[in-house]
């Protein structure tokens, strides 16, 4: 009888499906390492409208940093932020390390918006942020096409729009959508808890 109990436990353990990590309920359930080092929970940005951009410093679209910074300055007091994720996935156009990327962004474009460590945006090694964004159904989600693709996230952490890499930060349609989201009230602590 003593042998039966451990054997039964082993049979039960083998019969159960493997425990898989649950998919995040929203973008805000993720975390990412800042360019300067510490890991930051993206819940830090709860209640803000976010524009998530995969960046590169040697791309024809790199001057978009200027427009992204201008957008950040224009709307940050209303609860808006740009989140930059450097990536070397496309054309190997972001070869630098964190220190080089940070210095490039500050000295050339005066970037003040949050920048995160270099990530992969696709494949089995995709960073969880991009695994989440690319797994959203079209048209708001889908694969990253090139550097400077933009995903728009509302105050509740829901991905609501995707903009092509060539879409400039000054694009009227994107600006209109950001302003529409900013006009919506930020969720209260209670409503954010109830949404979970």
C-alpha positions as CSV (number, residue, x, y, z in Angstrom):
1,X,0.0,0.0,0.0
2,X,2.9,2.4,0.7
3,X,4.1,2.0,-2.9
4,X,0.7,2.7,-4.3
5,X,0.4,6.3,-3.0
6,X,3.6,7.7,-4.7
7,X,2.9,5.7,-7.8
8,X,-0.6,7.2,-8.0
9,X,0.9,10.6,-7.5
10,X,3.3,10.0,-10.4
11,X,0.5,8.7,-12.7
12,X,-1.6,11.8,-11.8
13,X,1.3,14.2,-12.5
14,X,2.0,12.5,-15.9
15,X,-1.7,12.7,-16.8
16,X,-1.9,16.5,-16.2
17,X,-1.1,18.8,-19.1
18,X,2.1,20.9,-18.7
19,X,1.7,24.2,-16.9
20,X,2.0,27.0,-19.4
21,X,2.4,30.6,-18.6
22,X,-0.9,32.4,-19.0
23,X,-1.1,35.0,-21.7
24,X,-1.1,38.5,-20.2
25,X,-4.6,40.0,-19.9
26,X,-3.3,43.3,-21.3
27,X,-0.2,45.0,-22.5
28,X,0.2,46.4,-19.0
29,X,0.8,43.0,-17.5
30,X,4.2,42.8,-19.3
31,X,7.6,44.1,-18.2
32,X,10.7,45.1,-20.1
33,X,14.3,46.1,-19.2
34,X,15.0,49.8,-19.6
35,X,17.9,50.9,-21.7
36,X,19.6,52.1,-18.5
37,X,19.3,48.7,-16.9
38,X,16.4,48.1,-14.5
39,X,13.4,45.9,-15.4
40,X,10.2,48.0,-15.4
41,X,6.7,46.7,-15.1
42,X,4.6,48.2,-17.9
43,X,1.9,48.7,-15.3
44,X,3.9,51.8,-14.5
45,X,2.1,53.3,-17.6
46,X,-1.4,52.4,-16.4
47,X,-3.8,55.1,-17.4
48,X,-1.6,56.4,-20.2
49,X,-2.0,56.3,-24.0
50,X,1.1,54.6,-25.4
51,X,2.8,54.5,-28.8
52,X,5.1,51.4,-28.9
53,X,7.8,51.7,-31.6
54,X,10.6,49.4,-32.6
55,X,13.5,51.7,-33.4
56,X,16.9,51.6,-35.2
57,X,19.7,54.2,-35.5
58,X,20.9,53.4,-39.0
59,X,17.7,53.3,-40.9
60,X,16.2,55.6,-43.5
61,X,13.3,56.1,-41.0
62,X,15.6,57.0,-38.1
63,X,14.7,60.7,-38.4
64,X,11.3,59.7,-37.1
65,X,12.9,60.0,-33.6
66,X,12.5,63.7,-34.0
67,X,8.8,63.5,-34.6
68,X,8.3,60.9,-31.9
69,X,10.1,63.2,-29.4
70,X,7.9,66.2,-30.5
71,X,4.8,64.1,-30.1
72,X,5.9,63.0,-26.6
73,X,6.6,66.6,-25.6
74,X,3.2,67.8,-27.0
75,X,1.0,65.2,-25.3
76,X,2.9,63.8,-22.2
77,X,1.1,66.2,-19.8
78,X,-2.2,64.7,-21.1
79,X,-1.1,61.1,-20.2
80,X,0.8,60.0,-23.4
81,X,4.1,58.3,-23.8
82,X,6.2,56.8,-26.5
83,X,7.9,53.5,-25.6
84,X,11.0,52.9,-27.8
85,X,12.3,49.3,-28.3
86,X,15.5,49.2,-30.3
87,X,15.9,46.2,-32.6
88,X,18.5,44.9,-34.9
89,X,16.0,42.6,-36.7
90,X,15.7,44.5,-40.0
91,X,18.7,45.2,-42.1
92,X,20.9,45.0,-39.0
93,X,20.3,48.7,-38.6
94,X,20.7,48.8,-34.8
95,X,24.1,47.2,-34.1
96,X,25.0,49.3,-31.1
97,X,24.9,48.4,-27.4
98,X,22.6,50.1,-24.8
99,X,25.1,52.8,-24.1
100,X,25.7,53.6,-27.7
101,X,22.0,53.6,-28.5
102,X,21.2,55.9,-25.6
103,X,24.0,58.4,-26.5
104,X,22.9,58.4,-30.2
105,X,19.2,59.1,-29.3
106,X,20.0,61.9,-26.9
107,X,22.7,63.7,-28.9
108,X,21.0,63.5,-32.3
109,X,17.3,63.8,-31.5
110,X,17.1,64.8,-27.8
111,X,15.1,61.7,-27.0
112,X,13.5,61.9,-23.5
113,X,10.8,59.3,-23.9
114,X,11.3,55.8,-22.3
115,X,13.7,53.6,-24.2
116,X,14.1,49.9,-23.5
117,X,16.9,47.4,-24.1
118,X,17.3,46.0,-27.6
119,X,14.8,43.3,-28.4
120,X,13.8,40.7,-31.0
121,X,10.5,41.5,-32.6
122,X,9.6,38.1,-34.2
123,X,10.2,34.4,-34.1
124,X,10.7,32.1,-31.1
125,X,13.1,34.6,-29.5
126,X,10.7,37.5,-29.7
127,X,10.6,39.6,-26.6
128,X,7.3,39.1,-24.7
129,X,6.2,42.6,-25.5
130,X,6.4,41.9,-29.2
131,X,5.1,38.3,-28.9
132,X,2.0,40.0,-27.3
133,X,1.7,42.8,-29.9
134,X,2.1,40.6,-32.9
135,X,-0.3,38.0,-31.6
136,X,-3.2,40.5,-31.5
137,X,-5.6,40.0,-34.4
138,X,-5.4,42.3,-37.5
139,X,-5.7,45.1,-38.1
140,X,-4.5,46.2,-34.6
141,X,-1.9,43.5,-34.3
142,X,0.2,41.4,-36.7
143,X,3.8,41.0,-37.6
144,X,6.3,43.8,-37.5
145,X,7.1,44.8,-41.1
146,X,10.2,47.0,-40.5
147,X,11.8,49.5,-38.2
148,X,9.5,52.1,-36.7
149,X,6.3,50.2,-36.9
150,X,3.9,51.7,-34.3
151,X,1.3,50.0,-32.1
152,X,-1.1,52.3,-30.2
153,X,-2.3,51.1,-26.8
154,X,-5.2,52.8,-24.9
155,X,-5.3,53.8,-21.3
156,X,-6.6,50.3,-20.3
157,X,-3.7,48.5,-21.9
158,X,-5.6,47.4,-25.0
159,X,-3.9,47.5,-28.4
160,X,-6.2,49.5,-30.6
161,X,-4.2,50.4,-33.7
162,X,-1.1,49.6,-35.8
163,X,0.6,52.0,-38.1
164,X,3.1,51.1,-40.8
165,X,6.8,51.9,-40.4
166,X,6.6,54.8,-43.0
167,X,3.8,56.4,-41.1
168,X,5.3,59.6,-39.7
169,X,4.5,60.7,-36.2
170,X,2.8,63.8,-37.6
171,X,0.4,61.7,-39.7
172,X,-3.1,63.2,-39.3
173,X,-4.9,59.9,-38.9
174,X,-2.5,58.7,-36.1
175,X,-2.6,62.1,-34.4
176,X,-6.4,62.1,-34.5
177,X,-6.5,58.6,-33.0
178,X,-4.1,59.6,-30.2
179,X,-6.1,62.7,-29.4
180,X,-9.3,60.7,-29.4
181,X,-7.8,58.3,-26.8
182,X,-6.4,61.1,-24.7
183,X,-9.9,62.7,-24.6
184,X,-11.2,59.5,-22.8
185,X,-10.9,59.6,-19.0
186,X,-8.2,57.6,-17.4
187,X,-9.5,54.5,-15.6
188,X,-9.9,54.8,-11.9
189,X,-8.1,52.3,-9.6
190,X,-11.4,50.5,-9.0
191,X,-12.4,50.3,-12.7
192,X,-8.9,49.0,-13.6
193,X,-9.2,46.3,-10.9
194,X,-12.7,45.4,-12.1
195,X,-11.4,45.1,-15.7
196,X,-9.0,42.4,-14.6
